[in-house]
């Protein structure tokens, strides 16, 4: 009987064979490639170039310099050249890339499967024949040999069952291998590049129609932005910020350009090594052809052609990359020049801003110094509180107005826009704050030559009082009330808007500055048949005697009025007259009286007149009632 391996040994052998078949493609792929380029590196290079190109076109913001258009045009031109060279190198790199599936690997695996299936089928047929033979022997064997033959048949039957399972698996694997080979054959006929590298390059190329599609080429050149020189601090600071942003963008683009150039040099390094090796091989072949050695085969023309084709392939990739490096160097030089130009302009603009700020601070300091000197001079040379307050108010307005002008001319850039805005703002304020504006305007009339000051007694809108405060919008006075000749404070403060000065129906009455007198009159009724002349002379004597006590004070006030207005006035003196009223005939004497002594003067005149009337019978018969004293000036 022939030796047969145990079942577990057969199973292990079959398993190893199947594993070898499944890994055959991988072992072929893991063989060291002769190519010097990697597909992922080239695609990464193209993606980096496209990203760099986009940033070069859109990232840098022009700052309004005349040279911006020149630098931007040069940067765009160099970026376009770099992209074109990168794609030219990538398109010629396809023959140098390793193939994912080695030639003949699929057909060899399929042949191995077919051979294994045939061997297994033949082996199963032999096992079936042996089992049939053992069944015949068992039927005619002796009792003592039946058990051994039965064990041998069962072992062969198990091996046969394993073979049948292998046939089923091998049949399915063979069918899959045939389908896969057919599909790869069709794909190879339709797509010359099985690894999809050329399709990836073409897809990336389609994202740049402005470079590779003539129909999408720009027909108009970009015009530089016309940015006027800033005239204010706001415009200068904004432009200075824009220039700093552009500087950071250029520096970022310079860094990316350096990184891209380093990556291109990394791609060129193995290519240059391969070029040197190819040149050395060519020299070696030339040396062998020129100096043949005994027993050594001479190089053929095909060897030289193969080496020349290899050299052309490598040079077709390396030369565009070297040109790309040159273009990147020019782009870096252009960016550096652009950066230096913006930096110089930024430095000059920064110095201008600092000088303008210094001048503005100096002018503001000068105005504050003038304000302080004005204040000191006012308190030193002006003793009158009213005039001092007026000068301080004028100082506040003048200094504030000048400071506002300095700030406006320092910070504002567009004066035309400011004028338009100021016009609309003024119109809105004039309509919405009409009363307040009138009050502010009236304030300057109130503090003028014929205005009012604290302590003046005025009458306005039927209210009489002493002024206690004059503000920009309102003035306040302490209300006075009484019989007309003896006014007393009521304890109330009356506030009037300054705009009341412009109302025609509410005139304001006040004493002339420097005068403190008023006119009173004393009247008494007369009998028609009495001695009227006696009554008139008596009243005149009493009033004159009282008036002489205060005449020097009143004369000085009268002269003050004449000097103030430069107009001669009639002297102050009492006047007597007879007049007819609704109640009859009256004798009236009008006389000036000091506001500080009006009560004492009126009381003395009344007492003395009553005393004379009671003593003189003729006067008593002539008068028809008691005397009356009232103010001669009525609102």
KOLVEX-203261 format. One line per 2 residues: their letters; for each residue x, y, z of C-alpha. Coordinates in pm, 1 decimal. Example, Ala and Ser with C-alpha at 12.3 -4.5 7.8 and 13.67 -1.06 7.14 Angstrom:
# residues 2
AS) 1230.0,-450.0,780.0  1367.0,-106.0,714.0
END
This chain:
# residues 635
XX) 0.0,0.0,0.0  128.5,349.0,-93.6
XX) 216.4,603.2,182.0  -39.7,881.3,228.0
XX) 12.9,1188.2,445.0  -217.5,1244.9,741.1
XX) -519.3,1467.7,701.0  -386.7,1756.6,911.6
XX) -68.1,1772.4,699.8  -271.6,1794.0,379.0
XX) -492.0,2061.9,529.5  -190.7,2268.5,633.3
XX) -37.4,2241.5,288.2  -357.8,2355.0,120.4
XX) -398.7,2644.5,364.7  -42.1,2761.4,299.0
XX) -104.3,2742.6,-74.2  -421.8,2950.7,-51.0
XX) -246.4,3208.4,167.2  38.3,3226.3,-82.5
XX) -213.3,3286.3,-360.0  -394.0,3564.1,-167.5
XX) -66.0,3740.3,-87.9  92.0,3699.2,-429.2
XX) -28.1,4041.2,-542.4  96.9,4205.0,-222.4
XX) 442.0,4055.2,-246.9  468.2,4184.9,-596.4
XX) 365.4,4535.9,-483.5  618.9,4537.8,-203.8
XX) 911.4,4491.6,-436.0  1137.7,4794.9,-435.9
XX) 1033.1,5038.2,-706.6  1280.7,5185.3,-944.1
XX) 1086.6,5514.6,-971.5  1212.3,5823.3,-787.0
XX) 874.6,5999.4,-736.4  568.9,5937.4,-522.9
XX) 217.1,6009.0,-643.2  110.2,6156.6,-308.8
XX) 402.5,6397.5,-305.5  322.6,6526.5,-653.9
XX) -48.4,6574.9,-576.4  41.8,6743.0,-248.2
XX) 275.8,6970.5,-442.6  -2.1,7065.7,-684.8
XX) -248.1,7134.8,-401.4  10.2,7350.7,-223.6
XX) 82.8,7545.2,-542.2  -290.2,7608.5,-605.3
XX) -342.5,7727.0,-246.4  -38.6,7954.0,-271.1
XX) -165.0,8089.5,-604.1  -508.1,8172.9,-457.9
XX) -355.8,8354.3,-161.4  -118.4,8541.6,-391.0
XX) -415.7,8664.5,-593.9  -651.2,8761.0,-310.5
XX) -477.2,8771.6,26.5  -273.8,9092.5,0.1
XX) -483.6,9408.0,41.6  -359.4,9712.1,-156.0
XX) -290.6,10013.0,64.3  -325.0,10281.3,-202.9
XX) 39.3,10329.4,-298.5  114.8,10399.9,-666.1
XX) 347.9,10097.9,-675.2  81.0,9857.4,-547.3
XX) -48.5,9790.1,-899.7  302.2,9710.3,-1026.1
XX) 385.0,9474.1,-739.7  42.7,9306.9,-758.8
XX) 74.1,9254.1,-1134.3  421.9,9105.4,-1093.5
XX) 303.1,8878.8,-811.6  10.6,8752.1,-1022.5
XX) 236.6,8693.0,-1320.6  490.8,8495.1,-1115.7
XX) 214.2,8294.3,-946.1  66.8,8202.4,-1284.7
XX) 409.6,8094.4,-1407.4  468.6,7880.0,-1097.2
XX) 133.8,7703.2,-1142.4  200.0,7634.9,-1511.9
XX) 546.7,7490.9,-1437.6  414.3,7274.7,-1153.9
XX) 149.4,7118.1,-1376.0  398.7,7076.6,-1662.4
XX) 625.0,6879.2,-1429.5  336.0,6672.2,-1289.1
XX) 204.2,6576.0,-1633.2  544.2,6437.8,-1733.1
XX) 590.3,6246.9,-1406.1  336.4,5973.4,-1482.2
XX) 586.2,5728.7,-1649.1  815.0,5755.2,-1345.3
XX) 549.4,5656.3,-1093.0  533.4,5293.4,-964.1
XX) 247.5,5077.1,-1093.9  8.2,4945.7,-832.5
XX) -38.1,4606.1,-1008.2  271.4,4433.5,-1157.3
XX) 232.6,4293.0,-1503.2  167.9,3921.5,-1515.3
XX) 75.3,3897.3,-1145.6  -295.5,3843.5,-1212.4
XX) -241.0,3586.5,-1490.9  12.3,3391.0,-1284.0
XX) -226.1,3373.4,-987.1  -508.0,3253.2,-1209.6
XX) -288.8,2979.4,-1362.5  -184.2,2862.6,-1017.7
XX) -548.1,2835.8,-915.6  -638.3,2634.3,-1225.3
XX) -343.8,2397.3,-1172.8  -430.5,2347.4,-805.7
XX) -792.8,2272.9,-897.4  -685.9,2010.1,-1152.4
XX) -444.2,1843.4,-906.7  -708.2,1832.0,-635.8
XX) -965.9,1680.0,-873.8  -720.4,1407.4,-982.6
XX) -628.8,1335.3,-620.1  -998.6,1299.9,-523.9
XX) -1057.1,1055.4,-809.2  -766.8,842.6,-684.9
XX) -909.6,847.1,-332.2  -1249.2,738.4,-457.3
XX) -1090.2,447.2,-644.6  -903.7,336.9,-332.9
XX) -1222.9,356.3,-124.7  -1406.9,137.5,-377.1
XX) -1124.3,-114.5,-363.5  -1135.0,-119.1,19.2
XX) -1511.8,-173.3,15.7  -1461.2,-481.4,-204.7
XX) -1188.2,-611.9,26.2  -1401.4,-558.2,335.5
XX) -1682.7,-762.6,184.8  -1455.8,-1067.2,130.5
XX) -1206.7,-1015.8,416.0  -1165.7,-1229.2,725.5
XX) -1312.3,-1114.4,1052.2  -982.9,-1019.9,1206.5
XX) -889.5,-791.2,907.0  -1223.6,-613.9,878.6
XX) -1151.9,-362.9,1152.5  -819.0,-248.8,1000.4
XX) -966.3,-217.1,652.8  -1262.2,-25.4,790.0
XX) -1030.6,222.4,966.5  -830.6,268.5,647.9
XX) -1146.8,331.3,446.8  -1275.2,586.3,697.8
XX) -944.9,774.4,686.0  -956.3,784.3,307.4
XX) -1318.8,894.7,318.4  -1228.5,1189.8,544.8
XX) -949.8,1289.4,308.6  -1196.4,1266.1,18.3
XX) -1444.9,1492.0,197.1  -1169.0,1748.2,253.9
XX) -1079.0,1729.3,-115.1  -1438.7,1792.4,-218.3
XX) -1450.3,2102.9,6.0  -1128.6,2224.6,-152.2
XX) -1270.4,2174.0,-500.6  -1574.3,2390.9,-412.9
XX) -1354.8,2670.1,-272.1  -1105.6,2652.5,-558.6
XX) -1385.7,2659.6,-814.4  -1526.0,2982.3,-659.3
XX) -1178.7,3142.0,-638.6  -1108.4,3053.2,-1001.2
XX) -1434.3,3209.6,-1112.7  -1361.8,3532.5,-917.9
XX) -1012.5,3547.3,-1060.0  -1146.9,3518.0,-1415.8
XX) -1397.5,3800.3,-1353.0  -1131.6,4023.3,-1201.1
XX) -890.4,3961.3,-1487.2  -1163.3,4040.9,-1742.9
XX) -1252.9,4366.0,-1563.1  -889.5,4480.2,-1539.3
XX) -840.9,4405.7,-1905.4  -1139.0,4628.5,-1997.0
XX) -1021.4,4906.9,-1765.1  -674.8,4885.6,-1916.5
XX) -819.0,4929.9,-2264.5  -1033.8,5230.9,-2163.3
XX) -788.4,5407.7,-1925.4  -423.5,5409.1,-2013.8
XX) -331.8,5518.4,-1657.9  -458.2,5244.6,-1419.7
XX) -351.7,5424.5,-1099.6  -570.4,5739.0,-1167.0
XX) -280.7,5984.8,-1132.5  -338.7,6155.2,-1466.7
XX) -708.9,6191.2,-1387.3  -624.9,6359.1,-1055.1
XX) -387.9,6599.6,-1227.9  -650.9,6680.3,-1491.7
XX) -912.0,6739.8,-1221.8  -684.9,6979.8,-1035.6
XX) -602.2,7153.9,-1362.9  -970.9,7210.5,-1432.6
XX) -997.2,7420.6,-1115.3  -777.4,7688.5,-1276.1
XX) -960.5,7788.1,-1595.3  -816.2,8140.5,-1580.8
XX) -470.7,7990.2,-1650.7  -527.4,7685.9,-1872.6
XX) -851.8,7779.9,-2051.6  -797.3,8053.1,-2315.1
XX) -1168.6,8135.7,-2319.3  -1159.4,8242.9,-1955.4
XX) -853.0,8464.3,-1979.7  -914.8,8814.0,-1828.3
XX) -947.7,9076.5,-2098.9  -916.7,9388.8,-1885.1
XX) -630.1,9478.6,-1660.2  -704.6,9569.9,-1304.5
XX) -679.5,9938.4,-1233.4  -513.1,10052.8,-912.8
XX) -733.1,10190.4,-641.7  -724.4,10566.1,-608.4
XX) -694.9,10628.0,-237.8  -661.6,10992.1,-143.1
XX) -401.7,11098.4,108.3  -559.8,11119.2,455.6
XX) -614.2,11471.1,589.7  -715.5,11380.6,944.9
XX) -591.6,11164.1,1226.4  -877.5,10917.1,1182.9
XX) -792.5,10864.0,815.8  -419.2,10840.2,887.3
XX) -468.5,10586.6,1166.5  -703.2,10379.8,948.9
XX) -452.6,10378.4,664.9  -171.7,10292.3,907.3
XX) -375.8,9994.1,1029.2  -439.3,9880.8,669.8
XX) -66.6,9897.1,597.5  14.7,9689.1,906.7
XX) -241.0,9428.1,795.0  -86.4,9420.4,445.8
XX) 260.7,9377.4,597.3  142.7,9077.2,800.6
XX) -22.3,8928.3,491.2  296.0,8969.8,285.0
XX) 508.7,8814.5,560.5  268.1,8519.4,583.3
XX) 284.4,8474.9,204.8  665.2,8493.5,214.7
XX) 670.9,8214.5,472.9  443.2,7997.7,258.2
XX) 660.6,8071.0,-46.0  970.2,7952.7,143.0
XX) 790.5,7636.1,252.7  674.8,7569.1,-103.3
XX) 1028.0,7620.4,-237.1  1169.0,7380.5,23.1
XX) 913.6,7117.6,-77.6  999.1,7160.9,-447.3
XX) 1367.9,7117.6,-365.1  1275.2,6799.0,-177.3
XX) 1105.7,6668.7,-492.9  1406.3,6765.7,-704.8
XX) 1662.3,6591.3,-483.9  1593.7,6228.4,-593.3
XX) 1545.3,6342.1,-951.6  1886.8,6508.1,-959.6
XX) 2038.1,6193.7,-804.1  1872.0,5983.3,-1074.8
XX) 1996.1,6221.9,-1342.8  2351.2,6192.1,-1216.1
XX) 2321.8,5812.2,-1209.4  2183.7,5810.8,-1564.7
XX) 2469.8,6032.4,-1681.9  2718.3,5798.0,-1515.7
XX) 2555.4,5499.3,-1687.2  2578.2,5678.3,-2020.8
XX) 2943.8,5752.8,-1969.2  3003.6,5391.3,-1868.0
XX) 2832.4,5264.7,-2184.8  3035.2,5508.6,-2393.8
XX) 3357.5,5393.9,-2227.3  3265.7,5028.6,-2285.7
XX) 3184.2,5098.1,-2652.3  3508.8,5292.6,-2705.7
XX) 3732.8,5046.7,-2517.9  3587.6,4697.7,-2549.9
XX) 3729.6,4433.6,-2316.5  3778.4,4072.1,-2411.3
XX) 3478.5,3860.1,-2310.8  3262.6,4164.2,-2237.1
XX) 2946.9,4227.7,-2442.6  2936.3,4554.2,-2632.7
XX) 2642.5,4792.2,-2562.1  2382.6,4800.1,-2836.2
XX) 2192.8,5094.3,-2982.0  1885.9,4983.7,-2785.5
XX) 2081.2,5026.1,-2460.5  2165.9,5384.6,-2554.4
XX) 1806.4,5454.7,-2667.4  1664.6,5316.0,-2341.1
XX) 1904.5,5527.1,-2136.4  1826.7,5839.6,-2342.3
XX) 1451.0,5785.0,-2299.8  1501.2,5744.5,-1926.4
XX) 1706.4,6065.4,-1914.3  1439.4,6256.1,-2110.4
XX) 1167.1,6136.6,-1874.2  1355.1,6247.3,-1564.0
XX) 1466.0,6577.8,-1721.1  1108.9,6648.5,-1832.9
XX) 1007.3,6646.7,-1464.9  1315.1,6806.5,-1311.7
XX) 1359.6,7101.2,-1552.5  1009.8,7250.8,-1487.5
XX) 1070.3,7206.4,-1114.3  1401.4,7396.2,-1138.5
XX) 1227.8,7670.3,-1336.1  956.9,7675.4,-1068.3
XX) 1224.5,7732.6,-803.3  1358.9,8027.3,-1005.2
XX) 1005.6,8169.9,-1035.1  952.1,8128.8,-660.6
XX) 1276.6,8314.4,-593.9  1158.8,8600.9,-815.6
XX) 824.0,8597.9,-637.6  1001.4,8619.1,-301.5
XX) 1210.4,8911.2,-425.8  894.7,9088.8,-549.7
XX) 720.3,9031.6,-215.7  1024.6,9160.7,-28.4
XX) 1032.5,9478.3,-244.1  659.2,9525.3,-191.3
XX) 702.4,9476.9,183.6  987.2,9730.8,198.0
XX) 780.2,9983.3,0.6  483.6,9951.7,239.4
XX) 715.8,9963.0,540.2  874.9,10289.2,422.0
XX) 535.1,10444.7,358.8  410.2,10317.2,695.7
XX) 710.6,10468.8,874.1  657.8,10806.5,706.4
XX) 286.0,10796.7,787.8  357.4,10703.3,1150.4
XX) 598.7,10996.1,1185.1  335.9,11226.2,1033.5
XX) 75.7,11102.6,1282.8  311.3,11154.8,1576.1
XX) 399.7,11507.1,1457.8  31.2,11592.4,1413.4
XX) -56.1,11457.1,1758.0  233.1,11655.1,1907.4
XX) 116.5,11975.8,1737.6  -241.3,11915.4,1851.7
XX) -129.0,11860.3,2212.9  88.2,12174.0,2196.7
XX) -200.7,12385.5,2061.7  -439.7,12248.2,2324.9
XX) -183.7,12321.9,2594.8  -143.1,12676.9,2460.4
XX) -520.8,12729.6,2466.4  -542.4,12599.3,2822.7
XX) -260.0,12836.0,2918.4  -445.1,13127.7,2758.8
XX) -759.0,13021.2,2946.8  -575.0,13019.3,3278.9
XX) -414.7,13360.2,3211.6  -752.5,13500.2,3107.7
XX) -905.1,13375.3,3432.9  -623.8,13520.2,3645.2
XX) -642.6,13856.8,3466.8  -1020.6,13868.5,3512.9
XX) -999.5,13814.9,3887.1  -710.4,14060.8,3919.2
XX) -822.2,14358.4,3710.2  -1205.2,14337.1,3716.2
XX) -1357.8,14409.2,4054.0  -1724.0,14420.7,3950.8
XX) -1872.6,14074.4,4001.3  -2114.8,14118.1,3715.7
XX) -1847.8,14217.3,3465.3  -1617.0,13944.3,3600.3
XX) -1881.8,13682.1,3546.2  -1941.5,13804.2,3193.6
XX) -1570.8,13779.6,3111.1  -1551.5,13428.1,3254.2
XX) -1851.2,13316.9,3048.6  -1699.3,13465.3,2733.7
XX) -1369.8,13289.7,2818.8  -1548.1,12958.1,2851.5
XX) -1718.6,12993.7,2514.1  -1411.5,13118.2,2328.6
XX) -1173.6,12853.2,2464.7  -1429.1,12577.4,2414.3
XX) -1493.0,12687.7,2056.3  -1122.1,12700.4,1975.5
XX) -1060.1,12357.5,2131.5  -1346.8,12217.4,1926.8
XX) -1198.2,12362.7,1607.6  -857.0,12213.9,1688.7
XX) -1006.8,11867.9,1747.2  -1222.2,11885.3,1434.3
XX) -938.7,11992.3,1205.1  -710.8,11729.6,1362.4
XX) -936.3,11424.9,1345.5  -1181.8,11487.8,1061.4
XX) -1078.8,11359.9,718.4  -1369.9,11447.4,486.9
XX) -1469.6,11809.4,547.1  -1735.5,11801.1,276.1
XX) -1914.0,11515.6,450.3  -1870.3,11696.5,782.2
XX) -2026.7,12012.3,638.2  -2327.5,11816.2,510.1
XX) -2368.5,11638.6,841.2  -2332.9,11963.9,1032.1
XX) -2600.6,12124.3,811.7  -2856.3,11851.9,881.4
XX) -2761.8,11848.1,1249.5  -2801.9,12224.7,1278.7
XX) -3143.0,12214.7,1111.0  -3261.6,11940.9,1346.2
XX) -3132.6,12123.3,1652.4  -3289.2,12451.7,1539.8
XX) -3632.7,12288.1,1511.8  -3619.1,12060.6,1814.8
XX) -3444.3,12298.7,2056.7  -3588.4,12628.2,1942.7
XX) -3681.3,12754.9,2289.8  -3348.6,12650.9,2440.6
XX) -3155.6,12818.3,2160.9  -3357.7,13137.3,2205.9
XX) -3288.5,13124.9,2578.1  -2914.7,13085.0,2520.1
XX) -2919.0,13373.7,2271.4  -3118.9,13589.4,2516.2
XX) -2860.9,13519.1,2785.4  -2608.6,13735.5,2602.4
XX) -2861.1,14020.5,2592.5  -2931.8,13977.0,2962.7
XX) -2565.0,14013.2,3052.8  -2514.1,14303.3,2813.2
XX) -2507.2,14676.8,2879.9  -2879.5,14704.6,2947.8
XX) -2914.9,14358.2,3089.3  -2976.2,14244.1,3442.4
XX) -2752.4,14129.4,3721.4  -2793.7,13982.4,4064.7
XX) -2960.5,14236.3,4296.1  -3151.1,14429.0,4024.4
XX) -3520.6,14487.0,4082.5  -3723.3,14417.1,3772.1
XX) -4083.7,14377.4,3670.2  -4177.7,14124.3,3401.4
XX) -4511.2,13961.6,3316.8  -4668.7,14144.5,3611.6
XX) -4417.7,14001.8,3860.4  -4181.0,14228.9,4051.8
XX) -3876.8,14096.1,4230.5  -3504.5,14110.5,4293.6
XX) -3279.5,13906.2,4061.5  -3089.6,13631.8,4247.9
XX) -2933.7,13431.3,3957.7  -2890.8,13456.0,3580.1
XX) -2822.8,13129.5,3393.8  -2774.6,13029.1,3031.9
XX) -3134.4,12917.2,2995.5  -3319.9,13071.5,3288.7
XX) -3299.4,13357.0,3536.9  -3444.0,13355.7,3888.0
XX) -3577.4,13636.5,4107.7  -3720.5,13671.9,4456.9
XX) -4085.8,13775.5,4430.2  -4190.6,14101.3,4597.8
XX) -4547.4,14203.5,4681.6  -4713.2,14493.8,4868.4
XX) -4911.5,14813.2,4826.6  -4701.4,14935.7,4537.6
XX) -4482.3,15172.4,4740.8  -4378.7,14924.5,5011.6
XX) -4282.6,14588.3,4859.0  -4185.5,14291.7,5078.5
XX) -4046.4,13945.0,4987.1  -4312.6,13675.1,4959.7
XX) -4064.2,13389.1,5011.4  -4118.6,13253.3,4660.8
XX) -3862.9,13225.9,4382.3  -3988.7,13290.8,4029.3
XX) -3808.4,13132.9,3730.5  -3837.1,13273.8,3378.9
XX) -3686.6,13132.5,3058.3  -3444.5,13376.8,2902.6
XX) -3648.5,13348.0,2582.4  -3921.3,13560.0,2749.1
XX) -3704.8,13857.7,2656.4  -3803.0,13810.4,2287.6
XX) -4178.1,13800.2,2353.2  -4335.6,14129.5,2243.0
XX) -4627.1,14111.8,2487.8  -4414.2,14071.1,2801.9
XX) -4182.6,14373.2,2839.2  -3929.9,14383.3,3122.1
XX) -3886.6,14688.5,3346.0  -3571.8,14752.9,3548.5
XX) -3389.3,15036.7,3711.8  -3116.5,15210.9,3518.4
XX) -2782.3,15078.2,3644.6  -2654.3,15303.4,3923.5
XX) -2992.7,15454.4,4015.1  -3204.3,15368.8,4318.1
XX) -3496.6,15609.0,4318.6  -3855.8,15612.7,4212.9
XX) -4141.1,15863.9,4181.1  -4423.3,15880.1,4433.4
XX) -4722.3,16110.9,4444.7  -4943.0,16238.3,4722.7
XX) -5299.0,16347.1,4639.2  -5587.4,16491.0,4838.3
XX) -5945.2,16572.8,4734.5  -6056.8,16942.9,4729.9
XX) -6382.5,17125.4,4775.9  -6480.9,17322.5,4465.7
XX) -6517.9,17649.3,4660.6  -6204.1,17619.1,4880.0
XX) -5863.8,17783.5,4869.5  -5691.3,17549.2,4628.9
XX) -5372.9,17748.3,4607.8  -5320.1,17727.8,4983.5
XX) -5350.9,17352.6,4981.0  -5111.7,17318.4,4685.5
XX) -4846.7,17544.9,4848.8  -4875.1,17367.2,5181.9
XX) -4829.9,17025.3,5025.7  -4536.1,17153.1,4818.1
XX) -4359.3,17296.5,5125.3  -4391.1,16971.6,5319.9
XX) -4268.0,16756.2,5029.6  -3982.1,16993.2,4952.0
XX) -3862.7,16992.5,5310.6  -3855.8,16613.8,5319.9
XX) -3698.0,16589.8,4972.1  -3406.3,16814.4,5069.6
XX) -3285.0,16544.4,5311.1  -3223.3,16299.5,5025.7
XX) -3154.3,16546.3,4744.1  -2769.8,16506.4,4739.8
XX) -2803.9,16128.5,4695.2  -3062.7,16163.3,4421.2
XX) -2857.1,16433.7,4242.4  -2553.7,16205.4,4230.6
XX) -2764.0,15928.2,4076.0  -2900.2,16177.1,3821.7
XX) -2550.3,16283.8,3720.7  -2452.0,15918.3,3688.3
XX) -2732.9,15868.1,3439.1  -2624.0,16170.8,3238.6
XX) -2266.7,16048.2,3226.2  -2373.1,15699.6,3129.5
XX) -2598.5,15799.1,2843.4  -2427.1,16129.7,2760.1
XX) -2767.9,16293.1,2746.4  -2877.7,16589.8,2970.3
XX) -3179.5,16517.8,3191.8  -3408.0,16755.0,3377.0
XX) -3310.0,16797.4,3744.1  -3501.9,16596.1,4000.4
XX) -3744.9,16808.6,4199.9  -4104.0,16784.3,4328.6
XX) -4390.2,16907.4,4109.1  -4742.8,17016.3,4211.8
XX) -5058.2,17033.8,4003.2  -5436.1,17026.8,4016.9
XX) -5623.7,16761.3,3826.5  -5976.3,16650.5,3771.8
XX) -6060.5,16286.2,3838.7  -6374.1,16077.5,3838.2
XX) -6424.9,16162.7,4203.6  -6367.9,16534.3,4167.6
XX) -6088.5,16788.0,4201.0  -5754.4,16675.2,4346.3
XX) -5428.0,16843.0,4443.3  -5130.2,16619.3,4344.4
XX) -4760.5,16656.1,4425.3  -4510.8,16418.8,4256.0
XX) -4166.8,16381.1,4409.0  -3861.2,16155.5,4371.2
XX) -3778.8,15928.1,4659.4  -3487.6,15696.0,4729.7
XX) -3580.4,15329.7,4724.3  -3383.0,15279.7,5041.2
XX) -3574.0,15552.6,5228.4  -3912.6,15557.9,5056.9
XX) -4103.7,15431.1,5360.9  -3955.7,15688.7,5597.7
XX) -4009.1,15972.9,5347.9  -4372.2,15882.6,5276.4
XX) -4448.2,15841.1,5648.0  -4297.5,16180.4,5736.0
XX) -4485.4,16358.1,5455.3  -4816.1,16202.3,5561.2
XX) -4778.5,16286.7,5928.4  -4677.4,16648.4,5868.9
XX) -4959.7,16706.5,5618.2  -5225.0,16567.9,5857.5
XX) -5088.3,16780.7,6138.9  -5113.1,17103.9,5933.4
XX) -5464.0,17024.2,5816.7  -5582.5,16967.2,6172.1
XX) -5436.1,17300.3,6287.4  -5543.0,17520.8,5994.2
XX) -5918.0,17569.1,5967.7  -5904.7,17701.3,5613.3
XX) -5713.1,17392.3,5499.6  -5960.4,17171.0,5678.9
XX) -6253.2,17340.5,5498.5  -6079.2,17310.7,5159.1
XX) -5981.8,16943.1,5164.4  -6247.4,16682.2,5101.1
XX) -6078.4,16374.5,5244.7  -5760.9,16220.8,5367.2
XX) -5435.4,16234.2,5165.7  -5329.1,15933.5,4955.5
XX) -4971.8,15833.1,4867.3  -4911.1,15600.5,4572.7
XX) -4644.9,15516.0,4319.2  -4634.6,15754.7,4028.4
XX) -4503.0,15485.2,3788.7  -4763.4,15220.4,3711.3
X) -4707.4,14901.8,3508.4
END
